[in-house]
């Protein structure tokens, strides 16, 4: 009997029952039949962050992300999606993932938007985010497709507080992107902007990419290609992984603190 495809969606902040369930519901609504998704978050006692808007916080959670990636690979997951639009530690995680594929929201969303349009705009919460996110978009090869970034004046923790107000701000920013910036599709530039893309599509008439769905579905697609075609991460030249001997000698992943603060399994 063929084993189910196993995907981990890692929210790289502290476990929170409400937030964890939001992403579990997203996985349940969008995964293919037969795919098993584990929605995880970091242990609150060691990573108390509700967001990682600042590079400082990103640096502090990177250890947790790397330990989660290492554990998921050892547990036999086919792919893992890192749930932050900064694509936090994506390259680092890919280096240590073994045969497990790593996806992340910005990278995945840009790939999808580029397949649906020639120019896309990205709706972000705060101006603070734009410099770092633009560097990623440029690195991924999409600079000429980028119509611009459009901020709405909300932090990560604000998006789910008042859905009507969030929708109003996202819609206004999306309209600016389309009518003034010439965007032919839109990307929501934070995973906590979840739940709004359909309404924006109806109002604006362009594809709107939800980044958490994008990261999950790219992971699932990569897992299918891995199973059907044998396509796994390269380990040549710049993709070389540290040796197991050296990892052991450095005691790099010594078992100590819990790896996950929560885990919700979404299966058929």
GIJOCOR-V9032 format. One record per residue. N is the residue number from 1. OMEGA is omega in degrees with one decimal (NA if undefined). NEAR is the number of other ideal C-beta (glycine too) atoms within 10 Angstrom. Layout:
n=N omega=OMEGA near=NEAR
n=N omega=OMEGA near=NEAR
This chain:
n=1 omega=-179.2 near=3
n=2 omega=178.0 near=6
n=3 omega=177.1 near=10
n=4 omega=171.3 near=15
n=5 omega=-178.7 near=21
n=6 omega=179.9 near=20
n=7 omega=170.3 near=30
n=8 omega=171.6 near=27
n=9 omega=-175.4 near=28
n=10 omega=173.0 near=28
n=11 omega=-168.2 near=24
n=12 omega=175.8 near=26
n=13 omega=-178.2 near=26
n=14 omega=176.1 near=21
n=15 omega=179.8 near=19
n=16 omega=-173.9 near=15
n=17 omega=-178.5 near=10
n=18 omega=-179.0 near=7
n=19 omega=179.0 near=22
n=20 omega=-178.5 near=19
n=21 omega=176.4 near=13
n=22 omega=-177.7 near=19
n=23 omega=173.7 near=25
n=24 omega=176.8 near=19
n=25 omega=176.5 near=15
n=26 omega=-179.7 near=22
n=27 omega=-179.7 near=25
n=28 omega=-177.6 near=14
n=29 omega=-169.0 near=9
n=30 omega=179.0 near=17
n=31 omega=175.1 near=21
n=32 omega=174.0 near=13
n=33 omega=179.8 near=6
n=34 omega=176.7 near=11
n=35 omega=177.2 near=21
n=36 omega=-178.4 near=18
n=37 omega=173.7 near=27
n=38 omega=177.7 near=21
n=39 omega=-174.3 near=27
n=40 omega=173.8 near=25
n=41 omega=-177.3 near=26
n=42 omega=-178.8 near=27
n=43 omega=-175.2 near=16
n=44 omega=-176.4 near=15
n=45 omega=179.8 near=11
n=46 omega=-179.3 near=16
n=47 omega=-172.1 near=21
n=48 omega=-172.5 near=13
n=49 omega=170.3 near=19
n=50 omega=175.4 near=15
n=51 omega=175.9 near=17
n=52 omega=179.9 near=21
n=53 omega=-175.8 near=20
n=54 omega=178.1 near=14
n=55 omega=177.2 near=12
n=56 omega=-178.4 near=9
n=57 omega=176.5 near=19
n=58 omega=-179.2 near=18
n=59 omega=-176.5 near=12
n=60 omega=179.3 near=15
n=61 omega=-176.6 near=21
n=62 omega=177.4 near=16
n=63 omega=179.3 near=14
n=64 omega=177.8 near=25
n=65 omega=-177.7 near=24
n=66 omega=178.1 near=18
n=67 omega=177.8 near=21
n=68 omega=179.0 near=23
n=69 omega=178.6 near=27
n=70 omega=-179.5 near=19
n=71 omega=179.5 near=17
n=72 omega=177.8 near=26
n=73 omega=179.2 near=18
n=74 omega=178.7 near=11
n=75 omega=174.6 near=11
n=76 omega=176.3 near=11
n=77 omega=178.8 near=24
n=78 omega=-177.7 near=25
n=79 omega=178.3 near=27
n=80 omega=176.3 near=31
n=81 omega=176.4 near=32
n=82 omega=-169.2 near=28
n=83 omega=172.9 near=26
n=84 omega=-175.0 near=28
n=85 omega=169.8 near=30
n=86 omega=-173.7 near=24
n=87 omega=-174.8 near=24
n=88 omega=174.9 near=25
n=89 omega=-178.6 near=26
n=90 omega=-178.8 near=21
n=91 omega=178.2 near=12
n=92 omega=-178.9 near=15
n=93 omega=179.8 near=25
n=94 omega=-178.2 near=19
n=95 omega=-172.6 near=17
n=96 omega=-169.6 near=19
n=97 omega=-177.3 near=21
n=98 omega=178.5 near=16
n=99 omega=179.7 near=15
n=100 omega=-179.2 near=28
n=101 omega=178.4 near=24
n=102 omega=172.3 near=29
n=103 omega=178.7 near=27
n=104 omega=-168.4 near=30
n=105 omega=-177.2 near=30
n=106 omega=179.7 near=26
n=107 omega=-178.3 near=23
n=108 omega=-178.0 near=26
n=109 omega=179.1 near=30
n=110 omega=178.2 near=23
n=111 omega=-178.4 near=16
n=112 omega=179.8 near=21
n=113 omega=179.9 near=27
n=114 omega=177.9 near=16
n=115 omega=-177.2 near=9
n=116 omega=-174.9 near=12
n=117 omega=176.7 near=18
n=118 omega=-179.8 near=13
n=119 omega=178.5 near=19
n=120 omega=173.3 near=28
n=121 omega=-179.2 near=27
n=122 omega=-179.3 near=31
n=123 omega=-175.8 near=26
n=124 omega=-179.7 near=24
n=125 omega=-172.8 near=26
n=126 omega=179.3 near=16
n=127 omega=178.6 near=10
n=128 omega=-171.8 near=14
n=129 omega=-162.4 near=21
n=130 omega=-176.9 near=16
n=131 omega=-177.6 near=9
n=132 omega=-179.4 near=17
n=133 omega=179.0 near=21
n=134 omega=176.8 near=16
n=135 omega=178.1 near=10
n=136 omega=-179.8 near=17
n=137 omega=178.2 near=21
n=138 omega=179.4 near=12
n=139 omega=-178.6 near=13
n=140 omega=174.5 near=17
n=141 omega=-174.3 near=11
n=142 omega=-174.9 near=20
n=143 omega=-176.9 near=10
n=144 omega=179.0 near=8
n=145 omega=-173.3 near=18
n=146 omega=176.9 near=20
n=147 omega=178.5 near=21
n=148 omega=174.2 near=16
n=149 omega=-175.6 near=21
n=150 omega=-174.1 near=24
n=151 omega=-178.3 near=17
n=152 omega=176.2 near=22
n=153 omega=177.7 near=11
n=154 omega=172.9 near=20
n=155 omega=-178.9 near=16
n=156 omega=-176.0 near=21
n=157 omega=-175.1 near=13
n=158 omega=-168.6 near=18
n=159 omega=-175.0 near=24
n=160 omega=-177.4 near=15
n=161 omega=-176.5 near=10
n=162 omega=-172.9 near=12
n=163 omega=-179.7 near=12
n=164 omega=179.6 near=7
n=165 omega=177.5 near=13
n=166 omega=-180.0 near=20
n=167 omega=179.4 near=16
n=168 omega=-178.4 near=12
n=169 omega=178.7 near=21
n=170 omega=-180.0 near=26
n=171 omega=178.8 near=17
n=172 omega=178.8 near=13
n=173 omega=178.5 near=23
n=174 omega=178.3 near=26
n=175 omega=175.8 near=16
n=176 omega=-178.0 near=16
n=177 omega=-177.0 near=26
n=178 omega=-171.5 near=20
n=179 omega=-178.5 near=10
n=180 omega=-176.9 near=12
n=181 omega=179.2 near=19
n=182 omega=178.9 near=12
n=183 omega=178.2 near=28
n=184 omega=171.0 near=18
n=185 omega=-177.9 near=25
n=186 omega=173.3 near=29
n=187 omega=173.5 near=31
n=188 omega=-167.9 near=30
n=189 omega=173.3 near=28
n=190 omega=-179.6 near=27
n=191 omega=177.6 near=30
n=192 omega=169.4 near=27
n=193 omega=-178.5 near=26
n=194 omega=175.1 near=20
n=195 omega=-174.0 near=18
n=196 omega=-168.1 near=20
n=197 omega=-176.3 near=22
n=198 omega=178.7 near=10
n=199 omega=178.4 near=14
n=200 omega=177.7 near=23
n=201 omega=179.8 near=16
n=202 omega=-176.0 near=9
n=203 omega=-171.0 near=14
n=204 omega=175.8 near=19
n=205 omega=176.3 near=8
n=206 omega=175.3 near=19
n=207 omega=177.1 near=18
n=208 omega=-173.5 near=23
n=209 omega=172.1 near=24
n=210 omega=-170.9 near=24
n=211 omega=178.4 near=30
n=212 omega=175.6 near=29
n=213 omega=-179.7 near=22
n=214 omega=-179.0 near=28
n=215 omega=179.2 near=31
n=216 omega=-176.2 near=28
n=217 omega=174.0 near=19
n=218 omega=177.0 near=21
n=219 omega=-180.0 near=29
n=220 omega=178.3 near=23
n=221 omega=178.3 near=15
n=222 omega=178.6 near=24
n=223 omega=177.2 near=23
n=224 omega=178.5 near=16
n=225 omega=176.9 near=15
n=226 omega=-178.5 near=18
n=227 omega=-172.7 near=13
n=228 omega=-172.7 near=8
n=229 omega=-178.9 near=8
n=230 omega=-177.3 near=8
n=231 omega=-179.5 near=13
n=232 omega=-178.3 near=15
n=233 omega=174.3 near=16
n=234 omega=173.9 near=10
n=235 omega=-179.4 near=11
n=236 omega=174.1 near=6
n=237 omega=-175.1 near=6
n=238 omega=-178.8 near=7
n=239 omega=-179.3 near=11
n=240 omega=175.6 near=10
n=241 omega=171.6 near=14
n=242 omega=-178.1 near=11
n=243 omega=177.0 near=9
n=244 omega=179.1 near=8
n=245 omega=-178.4 near=8
n=246 omega=176.8 near=10
n=247 omega=179.2 near=15
n=248 omega=-178.1 near=11
n=249 omega=178.9 near=9
n=250 omega=-177.0 near=10
n=251 omega=-169.2 near=8
n=252 omega=-177.6 near=13
n=253 omega=-179.1 near=15
n=254 omega=178.0 near=10
n=255 omega=179.5 near=8
n=256 omega=-179.6 near=9
n=257 omega=173.7 near=13
n=258 omega=-178.6 near=12
n=259 omega=-176.9 near=19
n=260 omega=174.1 near=18
n=261 omega=178.7 near=21
n=262 omega=176.0 near=19
n=263 omega=174.5 near=14
n=264 omega=-179.4 near=19
n=265 omega=179.2 near=12
n=266 omega=-177.2 near=20
n=267 omega=179.1 near=13
n=268 omega=NA near=10
